[in-house]
Amino acid sequence: MQVDEPVSPRDRFGRELRRWRRLAGLTQVQLAARLGYDHTYISKVESGDRIPPIDFARRADDVLNAGGGLIAIATTVLANQGAADDTAFAYGPIVTPLPGAAWSRRAPSLPNGFRRGGLPTLGVTCPLHGDDRCLAESPDDSVADLFGFGGGATVGVEAVHGFITLLRGFIDADIRRTAADIVVPVEQTVRAIVGLIPRARGRVAGGLMQVAARYADLAGWLRVERGQYGIGMMWLQRAVEWGQSSGNAATVCEALGRMSTVARLEGDGLTALSYAEAVAAVYPARRWACVLSGLLAARSHAHLGDQREFDSHALEAQRLAERLGEQDFIEAPWLFGAEGEAFVASHLSGGLRDLADATGDDATASRATKSAEASLANIPERMYPSRLLLTLRVADTYACRGDTEAAVAVARPVMTAAASAKTVLIRAELNRLRARLGPEVRG
């Protein structure tokens, strides 16, 4: 009599994933495309060679309509992680050189105005707690404990909590501009995290990889804001790779969205459109990702001078933005309330202004002015750089309509601040306005 060998939870997840995939009539390549992974990753999960991150299980459950079955098995797998070496995440040393600031064994100082607080907030969730409330805090003001793990010690959950709450502080400082320049400490921190991953096990290793992806995304955008597109794109590509390997689809979407913006800033509308479309393809189960994708696609079409496609994508993005839910709020709070209205209007005003330039249509320019003014009216006071950028855009839309007097009146109060701003987006708006107005506006 043959006795069947017991099936481990991770093998059972792989078998169930294969079964649901086949019931859905999908190949591994097709499922991978819908989940935002390489097909080889799907193959490894189905064969039991890779542990499924809980976010991967949630998305696969949604796409395959598994009714929670895949999530339940994945939860069992994660609960049993760390009991043996063979259940550890397969994250080894990262040998490809990292871009940006050089490694330093000294812990970077916290940014001025660092604000503590629980998660999720500012779109940051704890990899270990997910959407549940996490009250963990970084160890102390110097965060030296995070960078002082000794030789061969196994890295624990305190590292994930420390680095993710530190990230929350960096993001808050960037939004509020309470620190002059945080790119170096951010890059030093992500290097420290990467150095710890090979010594972590199970869900801690996966959590650190998720955190590393978020840091890479922030580092990339900070470099882009400096006008350093090459280094910025290198970091953003790391964010995509690490996000995909750890099941962090939200970070992958944000990084791809930023890559779309960089391509547009460099004058490549077709590449910008490709990145925009990839955002929705990576995370189709999240409405916020589809909104972001639609807005970026609209901007790309406007850059290409295609008003019909701009209007189509803009209208669909606005429609979806009105139907965002609780999960969308956790991952993309910047799409809600007055800030969300400002975000949408900002993209639309930029696209309309580009179309007005391309077509010379006064009606389109008037729409751009209304949209830019609506965006500016909704931007919170704490987001001063965004207010500065949108003030310049309002002025530029007036100038686009030929109303030089109104353009000068709007722009003049902020010209000194705009001229000293170091972010590339503000400089681009300022240069555009100056080129249109000539000597009428100085700063």
RODO-2510 file (C-alpha; in nm, 4 decimals, decimal comma):
residues 443
     n   res          X          Y          Z
     1     m     0,0000     0,0000     0,0000
     2     q     0,1454     0,3359    -0,1092
     3     v     0,1329     0,6146     0,1451
     4     d     0,1226     0,9686     0,0094
     5     e     0,3947     1,1951     0,1426
     6     p     0,2683     1,4907     0,3451
     7     v     0,2424     1,8138     0,1493
     8     s     0,3998     2,1234     0,3052
     9     p     0,1925     2,4444     0,3158
    10     r     0,4150     2,6152     0,0606
    11     d     0,3875     2,3177    -0,1794
    12     r     0,0120     2,3246    -0,1269
    13     f     0,0027     2,6957    -0,2136
    14     g     0,1935     2,6248    -0,5344
    15     r    -0,0447     2,3458    -0,6312
    16     e    -0,3500     2,5567    -0,5546
    17     l    -0,2113     2,8496    -0,7492
    18     r    -0,1566     2,6215    -1,0482
    19     r    -0,5076     2,4785    -1,0150
    20     w    -0,6772     2,8200    -0,9994
    21     r    -0,4609     2,9505    -1,2841
    22     r    -0,5637     2,6630    -1,5067
    23     l    -0,9289     2,7041    -1,4109
    24     a    -0,8993     3,0652    -1,5223
    25     g    -0,7519     2,9505    -1,8528
    26     l    -0,4281     3,1419    -1,8021
    27     t    -0,0706     3,0463    -1,8798
    28     q     0,2090     3,1300    -1,6370
    29     v     0,3131     3,4120    -1,8680
    30     q    -0,0401     3,5573    -1,8743
    31     l    -0,0818     3,5365    -1,4967
    32     a     0,2602     3,6914    -1,4435
    33     a     0,1651     3,9865    -1,6644
    34     r    -0,1540     4,0473    -1,4661
    35     l     0,0280     4,0303    -1,1330
    36     g     0,3319     4,2331    -1,2408
    37     y     0,5853     3,9488    -1,2052
    38     d     0,8158     3,7617    -1,4378
    39     h     0,6762     3,4253    -1,5479
    40     t     0,9781     3,2483    -1,3952
    41     y     0,8686     3,3728    -1,0539
    42     i     0,5230     3,2182    -1,1037
    43     s     0,6905     2,8932    -1,2006
    44     k     0,9018     2,8919    -0,8840
    45     v     0,6007     2,9607    -0,6623
    46     e     0,3973     2,6850    -0,8247
    47     s     0,6841     2,4379    -0,7805
    48     g     0,7266     2,5337    -0,4128
    49     d     1,0702     2,6877    -0,4644
    50     r     0,9599     3,0347    -0,3554
    51     i     0,7536     3,1436    -0,0572
    52     p     0,4547     3,3573    -0,1612
    53     p     0,4511     3,7064    -0,0042
    54     i     0,1085     3,7820     0,1395
    55     d     0,0571     4,0680    -0,1057
    56     f     0,1234     3,8282    -0,3943
    57     a    -0,1340     3,5896    -0,2502
    58     r    -0,3945     3,8669    -0,2155
    59     r    -0,3511     3,9816    -0,5728
    60     a    -0,3472     3,6283    -0,7120
    61     d    -0,6626     3,5522    -0,5113
    62     d    -0,8337     3,8586    -0,6616
    63     v    -0,7234     3,7921    -1,0194
    64     l    -0,8121     3,4214    -1,0077
    65     n    -1,1341     3,4664    -0,8022
    66     a    -1,0135     3,2098    -0,5491
    67     g    -1,2485     3,3367    -0,2785
    68     g    -0,9789     3,3771    -0,0131
    69     g    -0,8397     3,0264    -0,0506
    70     l    -0,4966     3,1356    -0,1657
    71     i    -0,4742     3,3970     0,1082
    72     a    -0,5542     3,1379     0,3735
    73     i    -0,2800     2,9022     0,2554
    74     a    -0,0277     3,1847     0,2244
    75     t    -0,1024     3,2926     0,5795
    76     t    -0,0213     2,9412     0,6981
    77     v     0,3046     2,9473     0,5027
    78     l     0,4089     3,2784     0,6548
    79     a     0,3165     3,1615     1,0050
    80     n     0,5558     2,8681     0,9648
    81     q     0,8436     3,0719     0,8250
    82     g     1,1671     3,1004     1,0144
    83     a     1,1370     2,7543     1,1692
    84     a     1,4022     2,6188     0,9326
    85     d     1,6567     2,7541     0,6892
    86     d     1,4745     2,6169     0,3868
    87     t     1,1804     2,8493     0,4524
    88     a     1,3859     3,1667     0,4241
    89     f     1,3380     3,4089     0,1394
    90     a     1,5913     3,3515    -0,1340
    91     y     1,7434     3,6986    -0,1103
    92     g     2,1190     3,6777    -0,1341
    93     p     2,3806     3,9522    -0,1495
    94     i     2,3134     4,2193    -0,4112
    95     v     2,6324     4,2357    -0,6157
    96     t     2,5397     4,4943    -0,8788
    97     p     2,6759     4,8327    -0,7653
    98     l     2,4150     5,0647    -0,6217
    99     p     2,3879     5,4216    -0,7489
   100     g     2,4092     5,7364    -0,5405
   101     a     2,5799     5,8227    -0,2160
   102     a     2,8757     5,6147    -0,0995
   103     w     2,8382     5,3673     0,1830
   104     s     2,9000     5,4932     0,5337
   105     r     2,9017     5,2871     0,8511
   106     r     2,7839     5,5888     1,0460
   107     a     2,4092     5,6143     1,0843
   108     p     2,2686     5,9193     0,9047
   109     s     2,1006     6,1800     1,1203
   110     l     1,7261     6,2072     1,1166
   111     p     1,5936     6,4920     0,9016
   112     n     1,4998     6,8129     1,0783
   113     g     1,1403     6,8077     1,1897
   114     f     1,1293     6,4272     1,1972
   115     r     0,7792     6,3242     1,3023
   116     r     0,6977     5,9957     1,4680
   117     g     0,3694     5,8186     1,4259
   118     g     0,1986     5,4897     1,3609
   119     l     0,1430     5,3186     1,0293
   120     p    -0,0165     5,3049     0,7807
   121     t     0,0190     5,6731     0,6957
   122     l     0,1468     5,8815     0,4031
   123     g     0,0973     5,5738     0,1865
   124     v     0,3485     5,3774     0,3992
   125     t     0,2406     5,0441     0,5458
   126     c     0,4345     4,8084     0,7695
   127     p     0,5451     4,4989     0,5707
   128     l     0,4873     4,2837     0,8784
   129     h     0,1447     4,4213     0,9746
   130     g     0,0102     4,5094     0,6309
   131     d    -0,3026     4,7222     0,6495
   132     d    -0,3365     4,6672     1,0247
   133     r    -0,2281     4,9432     1,2606
   134     c     0,1420     4,9315     1,3478
   135     l     0,2666     5,1454     1,6367
   136     a     0,6340     5,0503     1,6051
   137     e     0,8858     5,3325     1,6234
   138     s     1,2501     5,3754     1,5273
   139     p     1,4826     5,3029     1,8231
   140     d     1,6097     5,6525     1,9015
   141     d     1,6863     5,9894     1,7523
   142     s     2,0254     5,8810     1,6167
   143     v     1,8872     5,5520     1,4749
   144     a     2,2308     5,4089     1,5492
   145     d     2,0790     5,0807     1,6630
   146     l     1,9502     5,0172     1,3120
   147     f     2,2999     5,0390     1,1650
   148     g     2,4827     4,8621     1,4450
   149     f     2,3780     4,4985     1,4063
   150     g     2,6788     4,2842     1,4873
   151     g     2,8650     4,0367     1,2668
   152     g     2,6643     3,7213     1,2151
   153     a     2,3580     3,7990     1,4212
   154     t     2,0244     3,7233     1,2634
   155     v     1,8291     4,0366     1,1838
   156     g     1,4868     4,0541     1,3495
   157     v     1,1568     4,2350     1,3180
   158     e     1,2962     4,5418     1,4960
   159     a     1,4988     4,6187     1,1827
   160     v     1,1895     4,6177     0,9604
   161     h     0,9988     4,8366     1,2050
   162     g     1,2882     5,0747     1,2525
   163     f     1,3607     5,1290     0,8856
   164     i     0,9964     5,1621     0,7807
   165     t     0,9192     5,4205     1,0495
   166     l     1,2368     5,6074     0,9575
   167     l     1,1127     5,6066     0,5976
   168     r     0,7882     5,7619     0,7148
   169     g     0,9918     6,0447     0,8649
   170     f     1,1921     6,0948     0,5460
   171     i     0,8772     6,1105     0,3322
   172     d     0,7161     6,3582     0,5708
   173     a     1,0306     6,5738     0,5645
   174     d     1,0323     6,5661     0,1850
   175     i     0,6676     6,6714     0,1634
   176     r     0,7081     6,9491     0,4175
   177     r     1,0595     7,0452     0,2985
   178     t     1,1757     7,0553     0,6616
   179     a     1,5190     6,9324     0,5522
   180     a     1,7307     7,1033     0,2882
   181     d     1,8508     6,7800     0,1282
   182     i     1,7778     6,4255     0,2392
   183     v     1,9004     6,2328    -0,0616
   184     v     2,2327     6,1288     0,0957
   185     p     2,0872     5,9873     0,4207
   186     v     1,8123     5,8132     0,2228
   187     e     2,0659     5,6457    -0,0059
   188     q     2,2910     5,5510     0,2864
   189     t     1,9921     5,3950     0,4588
   190     v     1,8880     5,1843     0,1620
   191     r     2,2466     5,0557     0,1355
   192     a     2,2333     4,9561     0,5016
   193     i     1,9067     4,7684     0,4436
   194     v     2,0485     4,5839     0,1425
   195     g     2,3447     4,4777     0,3551
   196     l     2,1138     4,3271     0,6173
   197     i     1,8854     4,1294     0,3848
   198     p     2,1170     3,8265     0,3410
   199     r     2,1267     3,7838     0,7205
   200     a     1,7488     3,7934     0,7599
   201     r     1,5124     3,5008     0,7406
   202     g     1,1564     3,4450     0,6275
   203     r     0,9129     3,7303     0,6555
   204     v     1,1823     3,9605     0,7972
   205     a     1,3889     3,9227     0,4782
   206     g     1,0808     3,9820     0,2674
   207     g     0,9848     4,2815     0,4784
   208     l     1,3300     4,4354     0,4423
   209     m     1,3162     4,3880     0,0655
   210     q     0,9812     4,5683     0,0578
   211     v     1,1277     4,8514     0,2634
   212     a     1,4339     4,8670     0,0366
   213     a     1,2025     4,9063    -0,2624
   214     r     1,0290     5,2018    -0,0963
   215     y     1,3618     5,3674    -0,0145
   216     a     1,4845     5,3152    -0,3721
   217     d     1,1667     5,4765    -0,5017
   218     l     1,2177     5,7806    -0,2779
   219     a     1,5903     5,8021    -0,3600
   220     g     1,5102     5,7893    -0,7299
   221     w     1,2620     6,0730    -0,7104
   222     l     1,4934     6,2855    -0,4975
   223     r     1,7595     6,2490    -0,7663
   224     v     1,5074     6,3340    -1,0383
   225     e     1,4097     6,6489    -0,8497
   226     r     1,7752     6,7474    -0,8618
   227     g     1,7701     6,7041    -1,2393
   228     q     1,9882     6,3919    -1,2140
   229     y     1,7679     6,1768    -1,4358
   230     g     2,0223     5,9006    -1,4974
   231     i     2,0893     5,8202    -1,1317
   232     g     1,7213     5,8718    -1,0555
   233     m     1,6137     5,6179    -1,3172
   234     m     1,8690     5,3672    -1,1846
   235     w     1,7165     5,3904    -0,8373
   236     l     1,3628     5,3723    -0,9744
   237     q     1,4522     5,0594    -1,1697
   238     r     1,5805     4,9055    -0,8454
   239     a     1,2503     4,9971    -0,6823
   240     v     1,0651     4,8120    -0,9571
   241     e     1,2882     4,5043    -0,9343
   242     w     1,2843     4,4826    -0,5553
   243     g     0,9141     4,5613    -0,5404
   244     q     0,8355     4,2816    -0,7829
   245     s     1,0534     4,0276    -0,6038
   246     s     0,8915     4,1041    -0,2673
   247     g     0,5332     4,1393    -0,3907
   248     n     0,5225     4,5146    -0,3247
   249     a     0,3032     4,6141    -0,6200
   250     a     0,2180     4,9575    -0,4787
   251     t     0,5829     5,0633    -0,4858
   252     v     0,6258     4,9201    -0,8356
   253     c     0,3349     5,1370    -0,9524
   254     e     0,4726     5,4520    -0,7930
   255     a     0,8190     5,3917    -0,9404
   256     l     0,6804     5,3267    -1,2888
   257     g     0,4694     5,6420    -1,2589
   258     r     0,7775     5,8449    -1,1757
   259     m     0,9643     5,6879    -1,4659
   260     s     0,6817     5,8039    -1,6916
   261     t     0,7272     6,1572    -1,5618
   262     v     1,1022     6,1462    -1,6260
   263     a     1,0479     6,0266    -1,9827
   264     r     0,8037     6,3126    -2,0441
   265     l     1,0445     6,5662    -1,8936
   266     e     1,3064     6,4399    -2,1365
   267     g     1,0665     6,4920    -2,4271
   268     d     0,9926     6,1237    -2,4937
   269     g     0,6141     6,1037    -2,4971
   270     l     0,5949     5,7483    -2,6314
   271     t     0,8176     5,6060    -2,3579
   272     a     0,6234     5,8069    -2,1007
   273     l     0,3050     5,6479    -2,2328
   274     s     0,4538     5,2975    -2,2074
   275     y     0,5441     5,3482    -1,8421
   276     a     0,2001     5,4966    -1,7745
   277     e     0,0241     5,1941    -1,9205
   278     a     0,2494     4,9600    -1,7220
   279     v     0,1202     5,1096    -1,3949
   280     a    -0,2310     4,9726    -1,4495
   281     a    -0,0986     4,6430    -1,5863
   282     v     0,1023     4,5827    -1,2669
   283     y    -0,1844     4,6443    -1,0256
   284     p    -0,5188     4,6135    -1,2076
   285     a    -0,6979     4,5149    -0,8865
   286     r    -0,6385     4,8610    -0,7348
   287     r    -0,8469     5,1500    -0,8607
   288     w    -0,5907     5,4083    -0,7473
   289     a    -0,3303     5,2514    -0,9768
   290     c    -0,5716     5,2790    -1,2686
   291     v    -0,6341     5,6470    -1,1821
   292     l    -0,2608     5,7169    -1,1736
   293     s    -0,2098     5,5266    -1,4972
   294     g    -0,4903     5,7193    -1,6670
   295     l    -0,3617     6,0589    -1,5571
   296     l    -0,0077     5,9798    -1,6698
   297     a    -0,1355     5,8441    -2,0005
   298     a    -0,3401     6,1619    -2,0500
   299     r    -0,0288     6,3736    -1,9880
   300     s     0,1663     6,1602    -2,2341
   301     h    -0,0983     6,1943    -2,5055
   302     a    -0,1107     6,5694    -2,4457
   303     h     0,2663     6,5843    -2,4880
   304     l     0,2181     6,4023    -2,8197
   305     g    -0,0543     6,6502    -2,9213
   306     d    -0,3365     6,3935    -2,9246
   307     q    -0,6377     6,5719    -2,7737
   308     r    -0,8811     6,2898    -2,8403
   309     e    -0,6778     6,0369    -2,6406
   310     f    -0,6071     6,2960    -2,3732
   311     d    -0,9777     6,3593    -2,3201
   312     s    -1,0560     5,9870    -2,3160
   313     h    -0,7960     5,9000    -2,0518
   314     a    -0,8639     6,2127    -1,8476
   315     l    -1,2367     6,1452    -1,8266
   316     e    -1,1844     5,7810    -1,7299
   317     a    -0,9315     5,8758    -1,4611
   318     q    -1,1716     6,1335    -1,3153
   319     r    -1,4539     5,8780    -1,3159
   320     l    -1,2427     5,6217    -1,1307
   321     a    -1,1138     5,8830    -0,8866
   322     e    -1,4706     5,9337    -0,7669
   323     r    -1,5027     5,5635    -0,6819
   324     l    -1,1918     5,5035    -0,4725
   325     g    -1,2308     5,2809    -0,1681
   326     e    -1,0763     5,2077     0,1703
   327     q    -0,7866     5,0030     0,0351
   328     d    -0,7059     5,2780    -0,2117
   329     f    -0,6884     5,5253     0,0769
   330     i    -0,4337     5,3131     0,2634
   331     e    -0,1991     5,2859    -0,0330
   332     a    -0,2636     5,6209    -0,2040
   333     p    -0,3950     5,8777     0,0468
   334     w    -0,2724     6,1553    -0,1829
   335     l    -0,5688     6,0800    -0,4115
   336     f    -0,8270     6,1683    -0,1446
   337     g    -0,9853     6,4886    -0,0228
   338     a    -0,8571     6,8291    -0,1242
   339     e    -0,5096     6,6911    -0,1888
   340     g    -0,6539     6,4302    -0,4255
   341     e    -0,8551     6,6894    -0,6143
   342     a    -0,5390     6,8972    -0,6462
   343     f    -0,3422     6,5968    -0,7714
   344     v    -0,5935     6,5204    -1,0455
   345     a    -0,6363     6,8846    -1,1446
   346     s    -0,2596     6,9328    -1,1562
   347     h    -0,2168     6,6553    -1,4120
   348     l    -0,5103     6,7780    -1,6166
   349     s    -0,3947     7,1391    -1,6149
   350     g    -0,0471     7,0371    -1,7303
   351     g    -0,1907     6,8288    -2,0105
   352     l    -0,4326     7,0980    -2,1199
   353     r    -0,1556     7,3569    -2,1201
   354     d     0,0574     7,1274    -2,3403
   355     l    -0,2354     7,0802    -2,5789
   356     a    -0,3000     7,4535    -2,5912
   357     d     0,0632     7,5067    -2,6864
   358     a     0,0385     7,2436    -2,9587
   359     t    -0,2951     7,3574    -3,1032
   360     g    -0,3082     7,7286    -3,0221
   361     d    -0,6675     7,6802    -2,9107
   362     d    -0,7848     7,9519    -2,6678
   363     a    -1,0661     7,7341    -2,5297
   364     t    -0,8161     7,4650    -2,4319
   365     a    -0,5934     7,7270    -2,2699
   366     s    -0,8924     7,8543    -2,0700
   367     r    -0,9643     7,5007    -1,9514
   368     a    -0,6001     7,4732    -1,8454
   369     t    -0,6308     7,7918    -1,6381
   370     k    -0,9446     7,6725    -1,4600
   371     s    -0,7897     7,3345    -1,3852
   372     a    -0,4636     7,4872    -1,2587
   373     e    -0,6520     7,7325    -1,0354
   374     a    -0,8648     7,4476    -0,8953
   375     s    -0,5524     7,2485    -0,8197
   376     l    -0,3806     7,5423    -0,6493
   377     a    -0,6898     7,6133    -0,4373
   378     n    -0,6842     7,2583    -0,2984
   379     i    -0,3138     7,2195    -0,2236
   380     p    -0,2547     7,2111     0,1562
   381     e    -0,0349     7,4872     0,2979
   382     r     0,2203     7,2317     0,4191
   383     m     0,2953     7,1330     0,0568
   384     y     0,4658     7,4599    -0,0289
   385     p     0,6746     7,3317    -0,3251
   386     s     0,3561     7,2094    -0,4927
   387     r     0,1862     7,5429    -0,4298
   388     l     0,4842     7,7200    -0,5838
   389     l     0,4795     7,4982    -0,8927
   390     l     0,1069     7,5398    -0,9469
   391     t     0,1230     7,9164    -0,9016
   392     l     0,3727     7,9251    -1,1871
   393     r     0,1473     7,7009    -1,3940
   394     v    -0,1541     7,9264    -1,3401
   395     a     0,0568     8,2180    -1,4579
   396     d     0,1771     8,0186    -1,7581
   397     t    -0,1762     7,9288    -1,8643
   398     y    -0,2672     8,2990    -1,8598
   399     a     0,0392     8,3711    -2,0708
   400     c    -0,0604     8,0891    -2,3059
   401     r    -0,3911     8,2721    -2,3590
   402     g    -0,2071     8,5948    -2,4327
   403     d    -0,3067     8,7614    -2,1044
   404     t     0,0418     8,8805    -2,0105
   405     e    -0,0773     9,1249    -1,7453
   406     a    -0,2614     8,8546    -1,5502
   407     a     0,0325     8,6161    -1,5871
   408     v     0,2766     8,8686    -1,4435
   409     a     0,0426     8,9560    -1,1560
   410     v     0,0134     8,5896    -1,0552
   411     a     0,3808     8,5028    -1,0928
   412     r     0,5602     8,8077    -0,9543
   413     p     0,4977     8,7361    -0,5792
   414     v     0,6627     8,3927    -0,6059
   415     m     0,9419     8,4623    -0,8530
   416     t     1,2171     8,4986    -0,5929
   417     a     1,1233     8,1706    -0,4246
   418     a     1,0854     7,9947    -0,7597
   419     a     1,4232     8,1173    -0,8822
   420     s     1,5950     7,9715    -0,5744
   421     a     1,4043     7,6405    -0,5818
   422     k     1,6180     7,3341    -0,6513
   423     t     1,3545     7,0923    -0,7790
   424     v     1,3517     7,0223    -1,1504
   425     l     0,9718     7,0427    -1,1840
   426     i     0,9625     7,3984    -1,0470
   427     r     1,2580     7,4985    -1,2625
   428     a     1,0837     7,3557    -1,5699
   429     e     0,7681     7,5576    -1,5002
   430     l     0,9725     7,8705    -1,4339
   431     n     1,1778     7,8356    -1,7510
   432     r     0,8658     7,7783    -1,9540
   433     l     0,7026     8,0902    -1,8133
   434     r     1,0136     8,3020    -1,8669
   435     a     1,0437     8,1849    -2,2262
   436     r     0,6833     8,2881    -2,2868
   437     l     0,6949     8,6235    -2,1093
   438     g     1,0510     8,7314    -2,1824
   439     p     1,1702     9,0229    -1,9678
   440     e     0,8267     9,0848    -1,8159
   441     v     0,9041     8,8508    -1,5251
   442     r     1,2392     8,8269    -1,3503
   443     g     1,3547     8,6458    -1,0400
***
